[in-house]
Amino acid sequence: MCVAMPGRVISVSGGRAKVDFSGNLVDVAVGAVSAAPGDYVLVHAGCAIEVLDGDSAREIISIFEELDGGMLE
């Protein structure tokens, strides 16, 4: 199974972006989407595959946090 994670774009330079995943900054390829600083993107294998609205991104992040909490108990 593959999982795509949402993160917030901090900066964009060419086809690359710095994306914040809960405080972890990751260099992500954004050539397949039109992303700007402040946008949320869904990222799989280092590539942004979709731009999300903030509500959807926060909902997905919340689900991952719930799953992570349940797995660690």
N, CA, C and O atoms as CSV, one atom per row, in Angstrom:
chain,resi,resn,atom,element,x,y,z
A,1,MET,N,N,0.839,-1.174,0.000
A,1,MET,CA,C,0.000,0.000,0.000
A,1,MET,C,C,0.885,1.239,0.000
A,1,MET,O,O,1.905,1.280,0.689
A,2,CYS,N,N,0.499,2.230,-0.761
A,2,CYS,CA,C,1.218,3.500,-0.814
A,2,CYS,C,C,0.428,4.552,-0.061
A,2,CYS,O,O,-0.803,4.540,-0.055
A,3,VAL,N,N,1.148,5.457,0.570
A,3,VAL,CA,C,0.519,6.521,1.335
A,3,VAL,C,C,1.053,7.857,0.847
A,3,VAL,O,O,2.259,8.021,0.665
A,4,ALA,N,N,0.155,8.810,0.636
A,4,ALA,CA,C,0.552,10.169,0.282
A,4,ALA,C,C,0.279,11.052,1.505
A,4,ALA,O,O,-0.768,10.937,2.142
A,5,MET,N,N,1.219,11.921,1.817
A,5,MET,CA,C,1.126,12.782,2.994
A,5,MET,C,C,0.917,14.233,2.587
A,5,MET,O,O,1.532,14.691,1.624
A,6,PRO,N,N,0.061,14.971,3.299
A,6,PRO,CA,C,-0.090,16.395,3.026
A,6,PRO,C,C,0.955,17.207,3.791
A,6,PRO,O,O,1.303,16.881,4.926
A,7,GLY,N,N,1.443,18.259,3.156
A,7,GLY,CA,C,2.367,19.182,3.801
A,7,GLY,C,C,2.129,20.582,3.271
A,7,GLY,O,O,1.508,20.758,2.223
A,8,ARG,N,N,2.629,21.595,4.005
A,8,ARG,CA,C,2.428,22.986,3.616
A,8,ARG,C,C,3.663,23.504,2.909
A,8,ARG,O,O,4.777,23.359,3.413
A,9,VAL,N,N,3.475,24.104,1.749
A,9,VAL,CA,C,4.573,24.646,0.951
A,9,VAL,C,C,5.112,25.899,1.633
A,9,VAL,O,O,4.363,26.821,1.954
A,10,ILE,N,N,6.427,25.913,1.847
A,10,ILE,CA,C,7.097,27.062,2.449
A,10,ILE,C,C,7.664,27.968,1.362
A,10,ILE,O,O,7.515,29.188,1.428
A,11,SER,N,N,8.312,27.374,0.365
A,11,SER,CA,C,8.888,28.156,-0.734
A,11,SER,C,C,8.954,27.295,-1.978
A,11,SER,O,O,8.979,26.066,-1.910
A,12,VAL,N,N,8.981,27.980,-3.138
A,12,VAL,CA,C,9.063,27.295,-4.428
A,12,VAL,C,C,10.183,27.928,-5.230
A,12,VAL,O,O,10.304,29.151,-5.297
A,13,SER,N,N,11.002,27.078,-5.840
A,13,SER,CA,C,12.075,27.548,-6.716
A,13,SER,C,C,12.163,26.591,-7.893
A,13,SER,O,O,12.591,25.445,-7.749
A,14,GLY,N,N,11.751,27.076,-9.057
A,14,GLY,CA,C,11.729,26.201,-10.227
A,14,GLY,C,C,10.731,25.088,-10.016
A,14,GLY,O,O,9.587,25.335,-9.633
A,15,GLY,N,N,11.154,23.868,-10.263
A,15,GLY,CA,C,10.281,22.713,-10.102
A,15,GLY,C,C,10.401,22.045,-8.748
A,15,GLY,O,O,9.961,20.908,-8.580
A,16,ARG,N,N,11.003,22.746,-7.755
A,16,ARG,CA,C,11.195,22.173,-6.416
A,16,ARG,C,C,10.541,23.087,-5.377
A,16,ARG,O,O,10.392,24.289,-5.598
A,17,ALA,N,N,10.162,22.510,-4.266
A,17,ALA,CA,C,9.587,23.284,-3.168
A,17,ALA,C,C,10.079,22.744,-1.838
A,17,ALA,O,O,10.368,21.555,-1.707
A,18,LYS,N,N,10.171,23.630,-0.851
A,18,LYS,CA,C,10.389,23.221,0.538
A,18,LYS,C,C,9.003,23.053,1.133
A,18,LYS,O,O,8.198,23.984,1.128
A,19,VAL,N,N,8.726,21.853,1.650
A,19,VAL,CA,C,7.411,21.539,2.191
A,19,VAL,C,C,7.562,21.131,3.649
A,19,VAL,O,O,8.425,20.329,4.003
A,20,ASP,N,N,6.697,21.706,4.488
A,20,ASP,CA,C,6.721,21.457,5.932
A,20,ASP,C,C,5.749,20.328,6.276
A,20,ASP,O,O,4.544,20.428,6.048
A,21,PHE,N,N,6.309,19.256,6.829
A,21,PHE,CA,C,5.523,18.133,7.342
A,21,PHE,C,C,5.699,18.118,8.853
A,21,PHE,O,O,6.644,17.514,9.360
A,22,SER,N,N,4.811,18.767,9.567
A,22,SER,CA,C,4.859,18.815,11.042
A,22,SER,C,C,6.236,19.219,11.557
A,22,SER,O,O,6.764,18.597,12.478
A,23,GLY,N,N,6.815,20.253,10.967
A,23,GLY,CA,C,8.111,20.754,11.414
A,23,GLY,C,C,9.303,20.173,10.682
A,23,GLY,O,O,10.423,20.649,10.869
A,24,ASN,N,N,9.102,19.176,9.866
A,24,ASN,CA,C,10.176,18.588,9.059
A,24,ASN,C,C,10.122,19.185,7.662
A,24,ASN,O,O,9.138,19.000,6.946
A,25,LEU,N,N,11.182,19.906,7.265
A,25,LEU,CA,C,11.221,20.496,5.924
A,25,LEU,C,C,11.817,19.500,4.944
A,25,LEU,O,O,12.893,18.948,5.173
A,26,VAL,N,N,11.096,19.278,3.844
A,26,VAL,CA,C,11.494,18.299,2.840
A,26,VAL,C,C,11.498,18.968,1.469
A,26,VAL,O,O,10.608,19.758,1.152
A,27,ASP,N,N,12.503,18.646,0.661
A,27,ASP,CA,C,12.583,19.122,-0.710
A,27,ASP,C,C,11.705,18.220,-1.573
A,27,ASP,O,O,11.909,17.006,-1.612
A,28,VAL,N,N,10.727,18.812,-2.265
A,28,VAL,CA,C,9.719,18.053,-2.999
A,28,VAL,C,C,9.666,18.538,-4.446
A,28,VAL,O,O,9.773,19.737,-4.705
A,29,ALA,N,N,9.503,17.615,-5.384
A,29,ALA,CA,C,9.293,17.973,-6.787
A,29,ALA,C,C,7.853,18.454,-6.951
A,29,ALA,O,O,6.914,17.788,-6.515
A,30,VAL,N,N,7.689,19.623,-7.587
A,30,VAL,CA,C,6.343,20.178,-7.768
A,30,VAL,C,C,6.029,20.446,-9.245
A,30,VAL,O,O,5.136,21.233,-9.555
A,31,GLY,N,N,6.747,19.807,-10.135
A,31,GLY,CA,C,6.537,20.037,-11.560
A,31,GLY,C,C,5.183,19.599,-12.082
A,31,GLY,O,O,4.741,20.087,-13.122
A,32,ALA,N,N,4.512,18.692,-11.389
A,32,ALA,CA,C,3.227,18.172,-11.864
A,32,ALA,C,C,2.036,18.973,-11.348
A,32,ALA,O,O,0.903,18.729,-11.763
A,33,VAL,N,N,2.281,19.931,-10.443
A,33,VAL,CA,C,1.196,20.743,-9.876
A,33,VAL,C,C,1.598,22.210,-9.891
A,33,VAL,O,O,2.771,22.541,-10.063
A,34,SER,N,N,0.631,23.071,-9.713
A,34,SER,CA,C,0.893,24.503,-9.609
A,34,SER,C,C,0.748,24.881,-8.143
A,34,SER,O,O,-0.358,25.155,-7.678
A,35,ALA,N,N,1.862,24.896,-7.411
A,35,ALA,CA,C,1.844,25.155,-5.975
A,35,ALA,C,C,2.553,26.455,-5.658
A,35,ALA,O,O,3.526,26.824,-6.315
A,36,ALA,N,N,2.056,27.146,-4.641
A,36,ALA,CA,C,2.636,28.407,-4.186
A,36,ALA,C,C,2.825,28.338,-2.677
A,36,ALA,O,O,2.181,27.531,-2.007
A,37,PRO,N,N,3.710,29.184,-2.132
A,37,PRO,CA,C,3.875,29.204,-0.681
A,37,PRO,C,C,2.526,29.383,0.034
A,37,PRO,O,O,1.710,30.226,-0.341
A,38,GLY,N,N,2.322,28.573,1.061
A,38,GLY,CA,C,1.078,28.590,1.812
A,38,GLY,C,C,0.105,27.515,1.388
A,38,GLY,O,O,-0.793,27.157,2.151
A,39,ASP,N,N,0.268,26.986,0.169
A,39,ASP,CA,C,-0.597,25.893,-0.300
A,39,ASP,C,C,-0.259,24.606,0.451
A,39,ASP,O,O,0.854,24.432,0.947
A,40,TYR,N,N,-1.228,23.724,0.522
A,40,TYR,CA,C,-0.996,22.362,0.989
A,40,TYR,C,C,-0.913,21.463,-0.234
A,40,TYR,O,O,-1.709,21.593,-1.164
A,41,VAL,N,N,0.047,20.556,-0.231
A,41,VAL,CA,C,0.181,19.601,-1.322
A,41,VAL,C,C,0.184,18.188,-0.765
A,41,VAL,O,O,0.654,17.944,0.346
A,42,LEU,N,N,-0.341,17.275,-1.542
A,42,LEU,CA,C,-0.313,15.860,-1.220
A,42,LEU,C,C,0.928,15.292,-1.892
A,42,LEU,O,O,1.095,15.425,-3.105
A,43,VAL,N,N,1.809,14.654,-1.103
A,43,VAL,CA,C,3.116,14.227,-1.601
A,43,VAL,C,C,3.263,12.714,-1.477
A,43,VAL,O,O,2.983,12.126,-0.432
A,44,HIS,N,N,3.706,12.109,-2.561
A,44,HIS,CA,C,4.012,10.681,-2.574
A,44,HIS,C,C,5.382,10.499,-3.230
A,44,HIS,O,O,5.627,11.021,-4.318
A,45,ALA,N,N,6.254,9.774,-2.583
A,45,ALA,CA,C,7.584,9.442,-3.113
A,45,ALA,C,C,8.355,10.691,-3.552
A,45,ALA,O,O,9.052,10.679,-4.566
A,46,GLY,N,N,8.217,11.768,-2.769
A,46,GLY,CA,C,8.988,12.977,-3.046
A,46,GLY,C,C,8.419,13.881,-4.115
A,46,GLY,O,O,9.049,14.866,-4.499
A,47,CYS,N,N,7.209,13.551,-4.609
A,47,CYS,CA,C,6.579,14.354,-5.662
A,47,CYS,C,C,5.201,14.825,-5.203
A,47,CYS,O,O,4.402,14.033,-4.703
A,48,ALA,N,N,4.930,16.113,-5.377
A,48,ALA,CA,C,3.592,16.632,-5.105
A,48,ALA,C,C,2.672,16.131,-6.207
A,48,ALA,O,O,2.964,16.289,-7.393
A,49,ILE,N,N,1.562,15.527,-5.809
A,49,ILE,CA,C,0.647,14.964,-6.796
A,49,ILE,C,C,-0.684,15.692,-6.846
A,49,ILE,O,O,-1.487,15.463,-7.750
A,50,GLU,N,N,-0.925,16.582,-5.862
A,50,GLU,CA,C,-2.189,17.318,-5.837
A,50,GLU,C,C,-2.067,18.489,-4.881
A,50,GLU,O,O,-1.414,18.384,-3.842
A,51,VAL,N,N,-2.697,19.609,-5.230
A,51,VAL,CA,C,-2.821,20.741,-4.314
A,51,VAL,C,C,-4.150,20.573,-3.591
A,51,VAL,O,O,-5.187,20.358,-4.219
A,52,LEU,N,N,-4.110,20.673,-2.257
A,52,LEU,CA,C,-5.308,20.490,-1.431
A,52,LEU,C,C,-5.745,21.813,-0.822
A,52,LEU,O,O,-4.929,22.710,-0.610
A,53,ASP,N,N,-7.046,21.928,-0.540
A,53,ASP,CA,C,-7.480,23.074,0.247
A,53,ASP,C,C,-7.095,22.811,1.704
A,53,ASP,O,O,-6.910,21.661,2.102
A,54,GLY,N,N,-6.977,23.859,2.483
A,54,GLY,CA,C,-6.504,23.740,3.860
A,54,GLY,C,C,-7.341,22.825,4.721
A,54,GLY,O,O,-6.797,22.067,5.524
A,55,ASP,N,N,-8.671,22.879,4.572
A,55,ASP,CA,C,-9.543,22.030,5.388
A,55,ASP,C,C,-9.297,20.547,5.111
A,55,ASP,O,O,-9.209,19.742,6.038
A,56,SER,N,N,-9.190,20.196,3.844
A,56,SER,CA,C,-8.937,18.788,3.488
A,56,SER,C,C,-7.586,18.326,4.014
A,56,SER,O,O,-7.465,17.220,4.542
A,57,ALA,N,N,-6.565,19.178,3.869
A,57,ALA,CA,C,-5.226,18.821,4.335
A,57,ALA,C,C,-5.230,18.600,5.843
A,57,ALA,O,O,-4.679,17.610,6.324
A,58,ARG,N,N,-5.851,19.516,6.596
A,58,ARG,CA,C,-5.875,19.375,8.058
A,58,ARG,C,C,-6.656,18.138,8.487
A,58,ARG,O,O,-6.311,17.505,9.486
A,59,GLU,N,N,-7.700,17.787,7.745
A,59,GLU,CA,C,-8.464,16.583,8.062
A,59,GLU,C,C,-7.603,15.332,7.874
A,59,GLU,O,O,-7.616,14.438,8.721
A,60,ILE,N,N,-6.864,15.264,6.779
A,60,ILE,CA,C,-5.986,14.114,6.520
A,60,ILE,C,C,-4.883,14.046,7.570
A,60,ILE,O,O,-4.576,12.968,8.079
A,61,ILE,N,N,-4.285,15.192,7.895
A,61,ILE,CA,C,-3.234,15.233,8.921
A,61,ILE,C,C,-3.783,14.722,10.247
A,61,ILE,O,O,-3.111,13.958,10.941
A,62,SER,N,N,-4.992,15.134,10.606
A,62,SER,CA,C,-5.620,14.688,11.844
A,62,SER,C,C,-5.824,13.172,11.852
A,62,SER,O,O,-5.594,12.521,12.871
A,63,ILE,N,N,-6.250,12.614,10.730
A,63,ILE,CA,C,-6.438,11.163,10.637
A,63,ILE,C,C,-5.117,10.435,10.841
A,63,ILE,O,O,-5.061,9.440,11.563
A,64,PHE,N,N,-4.039,10.931,10.202
A,64,PHE,CA,C,-2.728,10.304,10.387
A,64,PHE,C,C,-2.271,10.390,11.841
A,64,PHE,O,O,-1.677,9.445,12.361
A,65,GLU,N,N,-2.543,11.514,12.499
A,65,GLU,CA,C,-2.167,11.664,13.916
A,65,GLU,C,C,-2.931,10.669,14.773
A,65,GLU,O,O,-2.355,10.076,15.685
A,66,GLU,N,N,-4.225,10.473,14.498
A,66,GLU,CA,C,-5.012,9.495,15.233
A,66,GLU,C,C,-4.480,8.084,15.022
A,66,GLU,O,O,-4.369,7.311,15.973
A,67,LEU,N,N,-4.154,7.749,13.788
A,67,LEU,CA,C,-3.614,6.427,13.492
A,67,LEU,C,C,-2.280,6.220,14.184
A,67,LEU,O,O,-2.025,5.145,14.729
A,68,ASP,N,N,-1.429,7.229,14.171
A,68,ASP,CA,C,-0.120,7.132,14.798
A,68,ASP,C,C,-0.270,6.924,16.293
A,68,ASP,O,O,0.448,6.108,16.871
A,69,GLY,N,N,-1.182,7.637,16.932
A,69,GLY,CA,C,-1.414,7.479,18.365
A,69,GLY,C,C,-1.898,6.083,18.705
A,69,GLY,O,O,-1.485,5.513,19.715
A,70,GLY,N,N,-2.768,5.523,17.878
A,70,GLY,CA,C,-3.283,4.177,18.120
A,70,GLY,C,C,-2.240,3.104,17.920
A,70,GLY,O,O,-2.272,2.071,18.589
A,71,MET,N,N,-1.301,3.340,16.991
A,71,MET,CA,C,-0.267,2.342,16.713
A,71,MET,C,C,0.790,2.300,17.814
A,71,MET,O,O,1.434,1.271,18.014
A,72,LEU,N,N,0.972,3.402,18.523
A,72,LEU,CA,C,2.019,3.468,19.525
A,72,LEU,C,C,1.559,2.984,20.883
A,72,LEU,O,O,2.375,2.795,21.785
A,73,GLU,N,N,0.259,2.782,21.041
A,73,GLU,CA,C,-0.251,2.333,22.357
A,73,GLU,C,C,-0.048,0.864,22.559
A,73,GLU,O,O,-0.416,0.327,23.604
